[in-house]
Amino acid sequence: MATRKNTAEGLKARMDKLENDLVKIKDQKAQLNIKEKELTKSFKEAKASYIVALMAESGKSIEELEQFARKPHQEKNGDELNVPGYEHTNG
C-alpha cells in the first residue's frame, strides 16, 4: 500500500505543478494579447503619420490626391510607369 500512496502523492504533486504552470502560461498569454494590441495600435499610428508625411512631401493638395485616388489607373509594368515619355510597344 505504501507504493500506491507514494504514487498517488507523486501524481498529486505533478498535477499541482502542471496546474500552476498552466496558470502562469494563461497569465503570460493575456499579457501578450495586451502587448499585441498596444503594438498594433502604435504601428497603425506610425503608418498613418508616415502616409501623412509622404502626402505633405508630395506637394499635392488634398483635392489633387482625391482626384488621383478616384481616376482609373491602367495596369502597367512598374518600369514603364516610372519612365516619362516611354511608350511600350508589343513586339
N, CA, C and O atoms as a CHARMM CRD file, in Angstrom:
* protein
*
  364
    1    1 MET  N      0.79800  -1.20100   0.00000 PROA 1      0.00000
    2    1 MET  CA     0.00000   0.00000   0.00000 PROA 1      0.00000
    3    1 MET  C      0.83800   1.26100   0.00000 PROA 1      0.00000
    4    1 MET  O      0.39800   2.30200  -0.48800 PROA 1      0.00000
    5    2 ALA  N      2.03200   1.17700   0.53900 PROA 2      0.00000
    6    2 ALA  CA     2.89600   2.35100   0.57400 PROA 2      0.00000
    7    2 ALA  C      3.22200   2.81300  -0.83500 PROA 2      0.00000
    8    2 ALA  O      3.34500   4.01200  -1.08600 PROA 2      0.00000
    9    3 THR  N      3.35900   1.88300  -1.74200 PROA 3      0.00000
   10    3 THR  CA     3.67700   2.23900  -3.12200 PROA 3      0.00000
   11    3 THR  C      2.53100   3.01700  -3.75700 PROA 3      0.00000
   12    3 THR  O      2.75800   4.00700  -4.45100 PROA 3      0.00000
   13    4 ARG  N      1.31300   2.57500  -3.52100 PROA 4      0.00000
   14    4 ARG  CA     0.16100   3.29400  -4.07500 PROA 4      0.00000
   15    4 ARG  C      0.06500   4.69900  -3.50500 PROA 4      0.00000
   16    4 ARG  O     -0.23200   5.65000  -4.22700 PROA 4      0.00000
   17    5 LYS  N      0.31600   4.82600  -2.21400 PROA 5      0.00000
   18    5 LYS  CA     0.24400   6.14200  -1.57100 PROA 5      0.00000
   19    5 LYS  C      1.31500   7.05500  -2.15200 PROA 5      0.00000
   20    5 LYS  O      1.04500   8.21100  -2.47800 PROA 5      0.00000
   21    6 ASN  N      2.53400   6.53100  -2.28100 PROA 6      0.00000
   22    6 ASN  CA     3.61600   7.32700  -2.86000 PROA 6      0.00000
   23    6 ASN  C      3.29200   7.70900  -4.29900 PROA 6      0.00000
   24    6 ASN  O      3.56200   8.83300  -4.72200 PROA 6      0.00000
   25    7 THR  N      2.71800   6.78000  -5.04500 PROA 7      0.00000
   26    7 THR  CA     2.35100   7.06400  -6.42800 PROA 7      0.00000
   27    7 THR  C      1.27500   8.14100  -6.47200 PROA 7      0.00000
   28    7 THR  O      1.37100   9.08200  -7.26000 PROA 7      0.00000
   29    8 ALA  N      0.26500   8.01100  -5.64200 PROA 8      0.00000
   30    8 ALA  CA    -0.81600   8.99700  -5.60600 PROA 8      0.00000
   31    8 ALA  C     -0.28000  10.36500  -5.19300 PROA 8      0.00000
   32    8 ALA  O     -0.66200  11.38200  -5.77100 PROA 8      0.00000
   33    9 GLU  N      0.59700  10.39400  -4.20100 PROA 9      0.00000
   34    9 GLU  CA     1.18200  11.67100  -3.76900 PROA 9      0.00000
   35    9 GLU  C      2.03400  12.28000  -4.87600 PROA 9      0.00000
   36    9 GLU  O      2.00000  13.48800  -5.10900 PROA 9      0.00000
   37   10 GLY  N      2.79000  11.43600  -5.54600 PROA 10     0.00000
   38   10 GLY  CA     3.61500  11.92700  -6.65300 PROA 10     0.00000
   39   10 GLY  C      2.77400  12.48400  -7.78300 PROA 10     0.00000
   40   10 GLY  O      3.08600  13.52700  -8.35700 PROA 10     0.00000
   41   11 LEU  N      1.70100  11.77100  -8.09300 PROA 11     0.00000
   42   11 LEU  CA     0.80100  12.24000  -9.15200 PROA 11     0.00000
   43   11 LEU  C      0.08600  13.51800  -8.74600 PROA 11     0.00000
   44   11 LEU  O     -0.11100  14.41300  -9.56800 PROA 11     0.00000
   45   12 LYS  N     -0.30000  13.60400  -7.48200 PROA 12     0.00000
   46   12 LYS  CA    -0.95400  14.82400  -6.98800 PROA 12     0.00000
   47   12 LYS  C      0.00500  16.00700  -7.09100 PROA 12     0.00000
   48   12 LYS  O     -0.38300  17.09400  -7.52000 PROA 12     0.00000
   49   13 ALA  N      1.26200  15.78800  -6.69300 PROA 13     0.00000
   50   13 ALA  CA     2.26300  16.85400  -6.78000 PROA 13     0.00000
   51   13 ALA  C      2.47700  17.26200  -8.23600 PROA 13     0.00000
   52   13 ALA  O      2.61600  18.44700  -8.54200 PROA 13     0.00000
   53   14 ARG  N      2.50300  16.27600  -9.13000 PROA 14     0.00000
   54   14 ARG  CA     2.69100  16.56900 -10.55900 PROA 14     0.00000
   55   14 ARG  C      1.50100  17.36400 -11.09100 PROA 14     0.00000
   56   14 ARG  O      1.68200  18.32400 -11.84100 PROA 14     0.00000
   57   15 MET  N      0.28400  16.97100 -10.70700 PROA 15     0.00000
   58   15 MET  CA    -0.91200  17.70600 -11.12500 PROA 15     0.00000
   59   15 MET  C     -0.86800  19.15000 -10.63900 PROA 15     0.00000
   60   15 MET  O     -1.18400  20.07400 -11.38900 PROA 15     0.00000
   61   16 ASP  N     -0.47700  19.34100  -9.38700 PROA 16     0.00000
   62   16 ASP  CA    -0.39100  20.69300  -8.82900 PROA 16     0.00000
   63   16 ASP  C      0.61200  21.53800  -9.60000 PROA 16     0.00000
   64   16 ASP  O      0.34900  22.70000  -9.90700 PROA 16     0.00000
   65   17 LYS  N      1.76500  20.94900  -9.91100 PROA 17     0.00000
   66   17 LYS  CA     2.79700  21.67300 -10.65600 PROA 17     0.00000
   67   17 LYS  C      2.29200  22.03900 -12.05100 PROA 17     0.00000
   68   17 LYS  O      2.46900  23.17000 -12.50400 PROA 17     0.00000
   69   18 LEU  N      1.66700  21.08100 -12.72600 PROA 18     0.00000
   70   18 LEU  CA     1.14000  21.34600 -14.06600 PROA 18     0.00000
   71   18 LEU  C      0.04400  22.40500 -14.03700 PROA 18     0.00000
   72   18 LEU  O     -0.03700  23.24900 -14.93000 PROA 18     0.00000
   73   19 GLU  N     -0.79100  22.35800 -13.01400 PROA 19     0.00000
   74   19 GLU  CA    -1.84300  23.36100 -12.88900 PROA 19     0.00000
   75   19 GLU  C     -1.24800  24.75400 -12.68600 PROA 19     0.00000
   76   19 GLU  O     -1.71500  25.72400 -13.28200 PROA 19     0.00000
   77   20 ASN  N     -0.22500  24.84900 -11.84900 PROA 20     0.00000
   78   20 ASN  CA     0.45200  26.13800 -11.63300 PROA 20     0.00000
   79   20 ASN  C      1.10900  26.62900 -12.91600 PROA 20     0.00000
   80   20 ASN  O      1.05000  27.81600 -13.23900 PROA 20     0.00000
   81   21 ASP  N      1.74000  25.70500 -13.65000 PROA 21     0.00000
   82   21 ASP  CA     2.35600  26.07600 -14.92600 PROA 21     0.00000
   83   21 ASP  C      1.30300  26.57900 -15.90800 PROA 21     0.00000
   84   21 ASP  O      1.53700  27.54600 -16.63300 PROA 21     0.00000
   85   22 LEU  N      0.16000  25.93100 -15.92900 PROA 22     0.00000
   86   22 LEU  CA    -0.92300  26.34300 -16.81600 PROA 22     0.00000
   87   22 LEU  C     -1.42300  27.74000 -16.47000 PROA 22     0.00000
   88   22 LEU  O     -1.67700  28.54900 -17.36200 PROA 22     0.00000
   89   23 VAL  N     -1.56400  28.02100 -15.19000 PROA 23     0.00000
   90   23 VAL  CA    -1.99400  29.35500 -14.75100 PROA 23     0.00000
   91   23 VAL  C     -0.97900  30.40500 -15.20300 PROA 23     0.00000
   92   23 VAL  O     -1.36000  31.47200 -15.68400 PROA 23     0.00000
   93   24 LYS  N      0.30400  30.10300 -15.04800 PROA 24     0.00000
   94   24 LYS  CA     1.35400  31.03800 -15.46800 PROA 24     0.00000
   95   24 LYS  C      1.27900  31.29800 -16.97000 PROA 24     0.00000
   96   24 LYS  O      1.38200  32.44200 -17.41300 PROA 24     0.00000
   97   25 ILE  N      1.09900  30.23700 -17.75000 PROA 25     0.00000
   98   25 ILE  CA     1.02000  30.37100 -19.20900 PROA 25     0.00000
   99   25 ILE  C     -0.19400  31.20800 -19.60600 PROA 25     0.00000
  100   25 ILE  O     -0.10000  32.05300 -20.49700 PROA 25     0.00000
  101   26 LYS  N     -1.31900  30.98100 -18.95800 PROA 26     0.00000
  102   26 LYS  CA    -2.52200  31.76800 -19.26500 PROA 26     0.00000
  103   26 LYS  C     -2.30300  33.24300 -18.94000 PROA 26     0.00000
  104   26 LYS  O     -2.74900  34.11200 -19.68900 PROA 26     0.00000
  105   27 ASP  N     -1.62400  33.53200 -17.83900 PROA 27     0.00000
  106   27 ASP  CA    -1.31200  34.91900 -17.48900 PROA 27     0.00000
  107   27 ASP  C     -0.40200  35.54800 -18.54100 PROA 27     0.00000
  108   27 ASP  O     -0.61900  36.68300 -18.96500 PROA 27     0.00000
  109   28 GLN  N      0.62100  34.79700 -18.95800 PROA 28     0.00000
  110   28 GLN  CA     1.54000  35.29900 -19.98300 PROA 28     0.00000
  111   28 GLN  C      0.80000  35.54400 -21.29500 PROA 28     0.00000
  112   28 GLN  O      1.04500  36.53700 -21.98000 PROA 28     0.00000
  113   29 LYS  N     -0.10300  34.63400 -21.63600 PROA 29     0.00000
  114   29 LYS  CA    -0.88500  34.77700 -22.86600 PROA 29     0.00000
  115   29 LYS  C     -1.72400  36.04900 -22.82300 PROA 29     0.00000
  116   29 LYS  O     -1.79000  36.78700 -23.80600 PROA 29     0.00000
  117   30 ALA  N     -2.36000  36.30300 -21.69300 PROA 30     0.00000
  118   30 ALA  CA    -3.17200  37.51200 -21.54100 PROA 30     0.00000
  119   30 ALA  C     -2.30800  38.76300 -21.67300 PROA 30     0.00000
  120   30 ALA  O     -2.70600  39.73500 -22.31500 PROA 30     0.00000
  121   31 GLN  N     -1.12400  38.73200 -21.06200 PROA 31     0.00000
  122   31 GLN  CA    -0.21300  39.87700 -21.15700 PROA 31     0.00000
  123   31 GLN  C      0.26600  40.07500 -22.59400 PROA 31     0.00000
  124   31 GLN  O      0.38500  41.20900 -23.05900 PROA 31     0.00000
  125   32 LEU  N      0.54000  38.97400 -23.29800 PROA 32     0.00000
  126   32 LEU  CA     0.97100  39.07700 -24.69400 PROA 32     0.00000
  127   32 LEU  C     -0.14600  39.62100 -25.58200 PROA 32     0.00000
  128   32 LEU  O      0.12000  40.38500 -26.51000 PROA 32     0.00000
  129   33 ASN  N     -1.38400  39.23700 -25.30900 PROA 33     0.00000
  130   33 ASN  CA    -2.50700  39.77400 -26.07900 PROA 33     0.00000
  131   33 ASN  C     -2.62500  41.28200 -25.89500 PROA 33     0.00000
  132   33 ASN  O     -2.86400  42.01500 -26.85400 PROA 33     0.00000
  133   34 ILE  N     -2.45800  41.73700 -24.66300 PROA 34     0.00000
  134   34 ILE  CA    -2.49200  43.17800 -24.39000 PROA 34     0.00000
  135   34 ILE  C     -1.35300  43.87500 -25.12300 PROA 34     0.00000
  136   34 ILE  O     -1.56100  44.91000 -25.75700 PROA 34     0.00000
  137   35 LYS  N     -0.15500  43.31200 -25.04000 PROA 35     0.00000
  138   35 LYS  CA     1.01700  43.88900 -25.70100 PROA 35     0.00000
  139   35 LYS  C      0.81500  43.92200 -27.21500 PROA 35     0.00000
  140   35 LYS  O      1.18000  44.89900 -27.86900 PROA 35     0.00000
  141   36 GLU  N      0.23100  42.85000 -27.77600 PROA 36     0.00000
  142   36 GLU  CA    -0.02300  42.80600 -29.21800 PROA 36     0.00000
  143   36 GLU  C     -0.96700  43.92900 -29.63500 PROA 36     0.00000
  144   36 GLU  O     -0.73600  44.58600 -30.65000 PROA 36     0.00000
  145   37 LYS  N     -2.02200  44.15100 -28.86600 PROA 37     0.00000
  146   37 LYS  CA    -2.97000  45.22100 -29.18100 PROA 37     0.00000
  147   37 LYS  C     -2.29000  46.58100 -29.11900 PROA 37     0.00000
  148   37 LYS  O     -2.52500  47.43200 -29.97700 PROA 37     0.00000
  149   38 GLU  N     -1.44700  46.79200 -28.11100 PROA 38     0.00000
  150   38 GLU  CA    -0.73200  48.06700 -27.98200 PROA 38     0.00000
  151   38 GLU  C      0.21200  48.28100 -29.16100 PROA 38     0.00000
  152   38 GLU  O      0.27400  49.37500 -29.72200 PROA 38     0.00000
  153   39 LEU  N      0.94700  47.23600 -29.53400 PROA 39     0.00000
  154   39 LEU  CA     1.88600  47.35400 -30.65100 PROA 39     0.00000
  155   39 LEU  C      1.15700  47.56100 -31.97400 PROA 39     0.00000
  156   39 LEU  O      1.61200  48.33200 -32.81900 PROA 39     0.00000
  157   40 THR  N      0.03900  46.88500 -32.15700 PROA 40     0.00000
  158   40 THR  CA    -0.74900  47.05900 -33.37300 PROA 40     0.00000
  159   40 THR  C     -1.24600  48.49600 -33.48100 PROA 40     0.00000
  160   40 THR  O     -1.19700  49.09600 -34.55400 PROA 40     0.00000
  161   41 LYS  N     -1.71800  49.03800 -32.37700 PROA 41     0.00000
  162   41 LYS  CA    -2.19000  50.42900 -32.36300 PROA 41     0.00000
  163   41 LYS  C     -1.04100  51.38200 -32.67800 PROA 41     0.00000
  164   41 LYS  O     -1.20400  52.30100 -33.48100 PROA 41     0.00000
  165   42 SER  N      0.11500  51.17300 -32.05600 PROA 42     0.00000
  166   42 SER  CA     1.27700  52.02900 -32.30500 PROA 42     0.00000
  167   42 SER  C      1.71800  51.93700 -33.75700 PROA 42     0.00000
  168   42 SER  O      2.07800  52.94300 -34.36800 PROA 42     0.00000
  169   43 PHE  N      1.69100  50.71900 -34.31200 PROA 43     0.00000
  170   43 PHE  CA     2.08100  50.53500 -35.70800 PROA 43     0.00000
  171   43 PHE  C      1.13600  51.28600 -36.64000 PROA 43     0.00000
  172   43 PHE  O      1.58600  51.95100 -37.57200 PROA 43     0.00000
  173   44 LYS  N     -0.17000  51.18400 -36.39500 PROA 44     0.00000
  174   44 LYS  CA    -1.14900  51.88100 -37.23400 PROA 44     0.00000
  175   44 LYS  C     -0.96900  53.39000 -37.14700 PROA 44     0.00000
  176   44 LYS  O     -1.08300  54.08700 -38.15500 PROA 44     0.00000
  177   45 GLU  N     -0.68700  53.90200 -35.94800 PROA 45     0.00000
  178   45 GLU  CA    -0.46600  55.33700 -35.78000 PROA 45     0.00000
  179   45 GLU  C      0.79100  55.78100 -36.52000 PROA 45     0.00000
  180   45 GLU  O      0.79800  56.83200 -37.16100 PROA 45     0.00000
  181   46 ALA  N      1.85200  54.98600 -36.43400 PROA 46     0.00000
  182   46 ALA  CA     3.09400  55.32000 -37.13000 PROA 46     0.00000
  183   46 ALA  C      2.88900  55.27800 -38.63800 PROA 46     0.00000
  184   46 ALA  O      3.40400  56.12800 -39.36500 PROA 46     0.00000
  185   47 LYS  N      2.14200  54.29400 -39.10300 PROA 47     0.00000
  186   47 LYS  CA     1.87400  54.16700 -40.53800 PROA 47     0.00000
  187   47 LYS  C      1.05800  55.36400 -41.03600 PROA 47     0.00000
  188   47 LYS  O      1.32800  55.90000 -42.11100 PROA 47     0.00000
  189   48 ALA  N      0.07100  55.77400 -40.25700 PROA 48     0.00000
  190   48 ALA  CA    -0.74100  56.93300 -40.63000 PROA 48     0.00000
  191   48 ALA  C      0.11700  58.19400 -40.68200 PROA 48     0.00000
  192   48 ALA  O     -0.02400  59.00000 -41.60200 PROA 48     0.00000
  193   49 SER  N      0.99400  58.36900 -39.71500 PROA 49     0.00000
  194   49 SER  CA     1.88800  59.53200 -39.71000 PROA 49     0.00000
  195   49 SER  C      2.81600  59.50500 -40.91400 PROA 49     0.00000
  196   49 SER  O      3.09300  60.54300 -41.51600 PROA 49     0.00000
  197   50 TYR  N      3.29300  58.31900 -41.26300 PROA 50     0.00000
  198   50 TYR  CA     4.17300  58.15800 -42.42900 PROA 50     0.00000
  199   50 TYR  C      3.43900  58.54800 -43.71000 PROA 50     0.00000
  200   50 TYR  O      3.99300  59.24000 -44.56400 PROA 50     0.00000
  201   51 ILE  N      2.19500  58.10000 -43.83800 PROA 51     0.00000
  202   51 ILE  CA     1.41100  58.43100 -45.02800 PROA 51     0.00000
  203   51 ILE  C      1.16400  59.93100 -45.10300 PROA 51     0.00000
  204   51 ILE  O      1.26200  60.52300 -46.17700 PROA 51     0.00000
  205   52 VAL  N      0.84900  60.54400 -43.97800 PROA 52     0.00000
  206   52 VAL  CA     0.63300  61.99600 -43.95400 PROA 52     0.00000
  207   52 VAL  C      1.91700  62.72400 -44.35100 PROA 52     0.00000
  208   52 VAL  O      1.86900  63.70100 -45.09800 PROA 52     0.00000
  209   53 ALA  N      3.05900  62.25700 -43.85900 PROA 53     0.00000
  210   53 ALA  CA     4.33900  62.87800 -44.20900 PROA 53     0.00000
  211   53 ALA  C      4.62100  62.73600 -45.69900 PROA 53     0.00000
  212   53 ALA  O      5.08700  63.68300 -46.33200 PROA 53     0.00000
  213   54 LEU  N      4.34700  61.57100 -46.26100 PROA 54     0.00000
  214   54 LEU  CA     4.54600  61.38000 -47.70100 PROA 54     0.00000
  215   54 LEU  C      3.63800  62.29900 -48.50500 PROA 54     0.00000
  216   54 LEU  O      4.05300  62.87200 -49.51200 PROA 54     0.00000
  217   55 MET  N      2.40100  62.43300 -48.05600 PROA 55     0.00000
  218   55 MET  CA     1.47300  63.32200 -48.74800 PROA 55     0.00000
  219   55 MET  C      1.95500  64.76600 -48.66600 PROA 55     0.00000
  220   55 MET  O      1.87200  65.50300 -49.64800 PROA 55     0.00000
  221   56 ALA  N      2.45300  65.16900 -47.51500 PROA 56     0.00000
  222   56 ALA  CA     2.94800  66.53700 -47.34500 PROA 56     0.00000
  223   56 ALA  C      4.15300  66.78300 -48.24300 PROA 56     0.00000
  224   56 ALA  O      4.28700  67.85700 -48.83000 PROA 56     0.00000
  225   57 GLU  N      5.03400  65.78100 -48.35100 PROA 57     0.00000
  226   57 GLU  CA     6.22200  65.92600 -49.19000 PROA 57     0.00000
  227   57 GLU  C      5.88500  65.92200 -50.67600 PROA 57     0.00000
  228   57 GLU  O      6.66700  66.41900 -51.48600 PROA 57     0.00000
  229   58 SER  N      4.73800  65.37100 -51.04400 PROA 58     0.00000
  230   58 SER  CA     4.37600  65.29400 -52.46200 PROA 58     0.00000
  231   58 SER  C      4.04900  66.66500 -53.03600 PROA 58     0.00000
  232   58 SER  O      4.14100  66.87400 -54.24500 PROA 58     0.00000
  233   59 GLY  N      3.66900  67.59400 -52.17200 PROA 59     0.00000
  234   59 GLY  CA     3.31500  68.92800 -52.64100 PROA 59     0.00000
  235   59 GLY  C      1.94000  68.98600 -53.28700 PROA 59     0.00000
  236   59 GLY  O      1.56800  70.01100 -53.85900 PROA 59     0.00000
  237   60 LYS  N      1.19800  67.92100 -53.20500 PROA 60     0.00000
  238   60 LYS  CA    -0.13600  67.87600 -53.81200 PROA 60     0.00000
  239   60 LYS  C     -1.16900  68.35500 -52.79700 PROA 60     0.00000
  240   60 LYS  O     -1.01700  68.17400 -51.58800 PROA 60     0.00000
  241   61 SER  N     -2.22300  68.97000 -53.32500 PROA 61     0.00000
  242   61 SER  CA    -3.32000  69.37500 -52.44600 PROA 61     0.00000
  243   61 SER  C     -4.18700  68.14900 -52.15900 PROA 61     0.00000
  244   61 SER  O     -4.08300  67.12000 -52.82700 PROA 61     0.00000
  245   62 ILE  N     -5.02600  68.28700 -51.17100 PROA 62     0.00000
  246   62 ILE  CA    -5.93400  67.18700 -50.84100 PROA 62     0.00000
  247   62 ILE  C     -6.83600  66.88400 -52.03100 PROA 62     0.00000
  248   62 ILE  O     -7.12000  65.72300 -52.32500 PROA 62     0.00000
  249   63 GLU  N     -7.27700  67.92300 -52.70300 PROA 63     0.00000
  250   63 GLU  CA    -8.14000  67.73300 -53.86700 PROA 63     0.00000
  251   63 GLU  C     -7.41500  66.94700 -54.95800 PROA 63     0.00000
  252   63 GLU  O     -7.99600  66.04900 -55.56800 PROA 63     0.00000
  253   64 GLU  N     -6.14200  67.28200 -55.20600 PROA 64     0.00000
  254   64 GLU  CA    -5.36500  66.55500 -56.21600 PROA 64     0.00000
  255   64 GLU  C     -5.19600  65.08700 -55.82700 PROA 64     0.00000
  256   64 GLU  O     -5.28400  64.19900 -56.67500 PROA 64     0.00000
  257   65 LEU  N     -4.95700  64.84400 -54.55600 PROA 65     0.00000
  258   65 LEU  CA    -4.81400  63.46100 -54.09700 PROA 65     0.00000
  259   65 LEU  C     -6.13100  62.69700 -54.22300 PROA 65     0.00000
  260   65 LEU  O     -6.13600  61.52000 -54.58300 PROA 65     0.00000
  261   66 GLU  N     -7.24800  63.36600 -53.92800 PROA 66     0.00000
  262   66 GLU  CA    -8.55100  62.71800 -54.08400 PROA 66     0.00000
  263   66 GLU  C     -8.82400  62.39600 -55.54500 PROA 66     0.00000
  264   66 GLU  O     -9.32600  61.31700 -55.86100 PROA 66     0.00000
  265   67 GLN  N     -8.49400  63.33200 -56.44200 PROA 67     0.00000
  266   67 GLN  CA    -8.68000  63.08500 -57.87300 PROA 67     0.00000
  267   67 GLN  C     -7.81300  61.91700 -58.32800 PROA 67     0.00000
  268   67 GLN  O     -8.26500  61.06300 -59.09100 PROA 67     0.00000
  269   68 PHE  N     -6.58500  61.88200 -57.86700 PROA 68     0.00000
  270   68 PHE  CA    -5.68500  60.78700 -58.21900 PROA 68     0.00000
  271   68 PHE  C     -6.24400  59.44800 -57.74300 PROA 68     0.00000
  272   68 PHE  O     -6.17600  58.45000 -58.46000 PROA 68     0.00000
  273   69 ALA  N     -6.79000  59.43300 -56.54500 PROA 69     0.00000
  274   69 ALA  CA    -7.32600  58.18800 -55.98800 PROA 69     0.00000
  275   69 ALA  C     -8.56600  57.71600 -56.73800 PROA 69     0.00000
  276   69 ALA  O     -8.83000  56.51600 -56.81100 PROA 69     0.00000
  277   70 ARG  N     -9.32100  58.64700 -57.29200 PROA 70     0.00000
  278   70 ARG  CA   -10.56500  58.29900 -57.98300 PROA 70     0.00000
  279   70 ARG  C    -10.35800  57.91500 -59.43800 PROA 70     0.00000
  280   70 ARG  O    -11.15400  57.15300 -59.98600 PROA 70     0.00000
  281   71 LYS  N     -9.31500  58.42100 -60.07600 PROA 71     0.00000
  282   71 LYS  CA    -9.17100  58.15500 -61.50800 PROA 71     0.00000
  283   71 LYS  C     -8.73100  56.70900 -61.73100 PROA 71     0.00000
  284   71 LYS  O     -7.93100  56.16300 -60.97200 PROA 71     0.00000
  285   72 PRO  N     -9.27300  56.10400 -62.79000 PROA 72     0.00000
  286   72 PRO  CA    -8.88600  54.71100 -63.07800 PROA 72     0.00000
  287   72 PRO  C     -7.43400  54.66100 -63.54700 PROA 72     0.00000
  288   72 PRO  O     -6.97500  55.52100 -64.29800 PROA 72     0.00000
  289   73 HSD  N     -6.74200  53.65500 -63.09600 PROA 73     0.00000
  290   73 HSD  CA    -5.33700  53.50400 -63.46000 PROA 73     0.00000
  291   73 HSD  C     -5.18500  52.32300 -64.39200 PROA 73     0.00000
  292   73 HSD  O     -5.77500  51.26400 -64.17900 PROA 73     0.00000
  293   74 GLN  N     -4.38400  52.51700 -65.43000 PROA 74     0.00000
  294   74 GLN  CA    -4.08600  51.41300 -66.32300 PROA 74     0.00000
  295   74 GLN  C     -3.00100  50.57600 -65.68100 PROA 74     0.00000
  296   74 GLN  O     -2.08800  51.09200 -65.03600 PROA 74     0.00000
  297   75 GLU  N     -3.12300  49.26300 -65.87200 PROA 75     0.00000
  298   75 GLU  CA    -2.08300  48.39300 -65.34000 PROA 75     0.00000
  299   75 GLU  C     -0.89500  48.45600 -66.27800 PROA 75     0.00000
  300   75 GLU  O     -1.00900  48.17700 -67.47100 PROA 75     0.00000
  301   76 LYS  N      0.22700  48.82100 -65.72900 PROA 76     0.00000
  302   76 LYS  CA     1.46400  48.88800 -66.49900 PROA 76     0.00000
  303   76 LYS  C      2.56100  48.26200 -65.68500 PROA 76     0.00000
  304   76 LYS  O      2.47000  48.14000 -64.46400 PROA 76     0.00000
  305   77 ASN  N      3.58200  47.87600 -66.37200 PROA 77     0.00000
  306   77 ASN  CA     4.78400  47.39500 -65.71100 PROA 77     0.00000
  307   77 ASN  C      5.35500  48.56500 -64.93400 PROA 77     0.00000
  308   77 ASN  O      5.36900  49.68600 -65.44200 PROA 77     0.00000
  309   78 GLY  N      5.82200  48.34000 -63.73200 PROA 78     0.00000
  310   78 GLY  CA     6.35300  49.41100 -62.89200 PROA 78     0.00000
  311   78 GLY  C      7.45700  50.19900 -63.55600 PROA 78     0.00000
  312   78 GLY  O      7.54600  51.41100 -63.36100 PROA 78     0.00000
  313   79 ASP  N      8.31400  49.53700 -64.34600 PROA 79     0.00000
  314   79 ASP  CA     9.39200  50.24500 -65.02800 PROA 79     0.00000
  315   79 ASP  C      8.83500  51.22500 -66.04900 PROA 79     0.00000
  316   79 ASP  O      9.31500  52.35300 -66.15800 PROA 79     0.00000
  317   80 GLU  N      7.83600  50.80200 -66.78700 PROA 80     0.00000
  318   80 GLU  CA     7.24300  51.66500 -67.80000 PROA 80     0.00000
  319   80 GLU  C      6.53200  52.84700 -67.15500 PROA 80     0.00000
  320   80 GLU  O      6.57300  53.96500 -67.66900 PROA 80     0.00000
  321   81 LEU  N      5.89400  52.59400 -66.04800 PROA 81     0.00000
  322   81 LEU  CA     5.14200  53.63100 -65.36000 PROA 81     0.00000
  323   81 LEU  C      6.05700  54.74400 -64.86600 PROA 81     0.00000
  324   81 LEU  O      5.63900  55.89800 -64.77800 PROA 81     0.00000
  325   82 ASN  N      7.29700  54.40800 -64.54500 PROA 82     0.00000
  326   82 ASN  CA     8.21000  55.37000 -63.95400 PROA 82     0.00000
  327   82 ASN  C      9.11700  56.07500 -64.94400 PROA 82     0.00000
  328   82 ASN  O      9.93000  56.91000 -64.54500 PROA 82     0.00000
  329   83 VAL  N      8.99900  55.75900 -66.22500 PROA 83     0.00000
  330   83 VAL  CA     9.86100  56.39100 -67.22300 PROA 83     0.00000
  331   83 VAL  C      9.02200  57.36400 -68.03700 PROA 83     0.00000
  332   83 VAL  O      8.17500  56.94300 -68.82500 PROA 83     0.00000
  333   84 PRO  N      9.25400  58.68400 -67.85200 PROA 84     0.00000
  334   84 PRO  CA     8.46800  59.66900 -68.59500 PROA 84     0.00000
  335   84 PRO  C      8.71000  59.53600 -70.09700 PROA 84     0.00000
  336   84 PRO  O      9.84400  59.35300 -70.53800 PROA 84     0.00000
  337   85 GLY  N      7.63300  59.63200 -70.87600 PROA 85     0.00000
  338   85 GLY  CA     7.75900  59.61000 -72.32400 PROA 85     0.00000
  339   85 GLY  C      7.96700  58.22500 -72.91000 PROA 85     0.00000
  340   85 GLY  O      8.09900  58.09400 -74.12600 PROA 85     0.00000
  341   86 TYR  N      8.00000  57.20500 -72.09600 PROA 86     0.00000
  342   86 TYR  CA     8.23200  55.85100 -72.59900 PROA 86     0.00000
  343   86 TYR  C      6.90700  55.22300 -72.97000 PROA 86     0.00000
  344   86 TYR  O      5.98200  55.18000 -72.15900 PROA 86     0.00000
  345   87 GLU  N      6.81500  54.73800 -74.19200 PROA 87     0.00000
  346   87 GLU  CA     5.62100  54.02900 -74.61400 PROA 87     0.00000
  347   87 GLU  C      6.00600  52.60900 -74.94900 PROA 87     0.00000
  348   87 GLU  O      6.92100  52.36800 -75.73700 PROA 87     0.00000
  349   88 HSD  N      5.30900  51.67900 -74.35200 PROA 88     0.00000
  350   88 HSD  CA     5.60200  50.26500 -74.56500 PROA 88     0.00000
  351   88 HSD  C      5.02200  49.82700 -75.90300 PROA 88     0.00000
  352   88 HSD  O      3.87300  50.13500 -76.21700 PROA 88     0.00000
  353   89 THR  N      5.80400  49.12000 -76.67700 PROA 89     0.00000
  354   89 THR  CA     5.31000  48.55400 -77.93100 PROA 89     0.00000
  355   89 THR  C      5.38000  47.04800 -77.83000 PROA 89     0.00000
  356   89 THR  O      6.37500  46.48900 -77.36900 PROA 89     0.00000
  357   90 ASN  N      4.32200  46.39900 -78.26100 PROA 90     0.00000
  358   90 ASN  CA     4.32300  44.93100 -78.26900 PROA 90     0.00000
  359   90 ASN  C      5.12400  44.47000 -79.46700 PROA 90     0.00000
  360   90 ASN  O      4.91400  44.94000 -80.58500 PROA 90     0.00000
  361   91 GLY  N      6.02600  43.56700 -79.23500 PROA 91     0.00000
  362   91 GLY  CA     6.80600  43.17100 -80.38800 PROA 91     0.00000
  363   91 GLY  C      7.62500  42.04900 -80.15200 PROA 91     0.00000
  364   91 GLY  O      8.34100  41.60700 -81.05100 PROA 91     0.00000
